[in-house]
Amino acid sequence: MLHSGTTNWKSYVEGDTFLPVLPLIKRIKQEANSIKDIYDLASGDLPTDLFPSSLLESFLKDSTEVETGFEHVQGQLLLRETIAHYMKKFYNINATSSSIIVTTGIQQSIYLITQCLLSPGDAIAIESPSYIYPFLLFQSAGLRVFGLPVDENGINPEDIITLYRKHRIKFIFLNPTYQNPTRTVLSENRWKRIAEIAAELNIPISEGDSYNPYLL
């Protein structure tokens, strides 16, 4: 009952909303991966010689129950409830399990933001310099990316107003604690001012803040 002919999968891939990565960015990644005897800190993964493989193997051997079904689309309920409790205890944020989505990492989180909240051609603001991998995703999604210079105390909140007036930015992506790659920590006064500006201009903020617990 199928129509004759072969599906042109290449046209589907090339017709996606994501654009190919610039050749220069590809070359930078290739050159970085070719360097031997170094630890790559960009991905955040443990080197193989430090990964607790034996511990995981022993755990799997002793485990008698194995979940084989699909979890909830937002993630395991007990995990989301634990995260909600953590957010209340350490950040005084009243979150519920239903408002939390567990992802495989920050890349998937940013992907969901670009797909659900942004459109090709939208302007966003990120720190300058910034973590390279989200930039690649933004570039592929067709977003216009503008930098917020970073000094010893993080970004200058007033730069957000300047970018908004010039480019009507629709989203702000920040890495406020031990910022990658500058290692700066955004000062409390600047954070408060950023929150005020974002509320006034109605601009959402995505906060990549995995290292904040080290300050608590």
Buried (B, 14 or more C-beta within 10 A) or exposed (E): EEEEEEEEEEEEEEEEEBEEBEEEBEEEBEEEEEEEEEEEEBEEEEEEEEEEEEEEEEEEEEEEEEEEEEEEEBBEEEBBEEBBEEBEEEEEEEBEBEEBEBEEEBBEBBBEBBEEEBEEEBBBBBBBBBBBBBBBBBBBBBBBBBBBEBEEEBBBBEBBEBBBEEBEBBBBBBBBBBBBBBEBBBEEEBBEBBEEBBEEBEBEBBBBBBBBEEEE
